[in-house]
């Protein structure tokens, strides 16, 4: 089974920006977990996850994000979310993740919040 998924990464100053495209499901969520874990190992603790082109997210992926959020906050960092479409935002609100994560409309707003 193939899935439509891609991760594009870049850094601006000390913030790692991860753009997630396609479907973030049980098959590919571990790839996102691994990418974040590798960055944490390299002392990166500030993340922006850009969901502008995300069309689906499952509970495993949300659990991974919640777990990584706890880890980076313990290290003095944070994970901020950007550009959730209405469907994804509703899912986050239904399970209360909108209260855990800071959610921004644009990448620039999220970057500014780190300053």
Buried (B, 14 or more C-beta within 10 A) or exposed (E): EEEEBEBEEEEEEEBBBBBBBBBBBEBBBEBBBEBBEEBBEEEBBBBBBBBBEBBBBBEBBBBBBBEBBEBBEEEEBBBBBBBBEEEBBEBBEEEEBBEBBBBBEEBEBBBEBBE
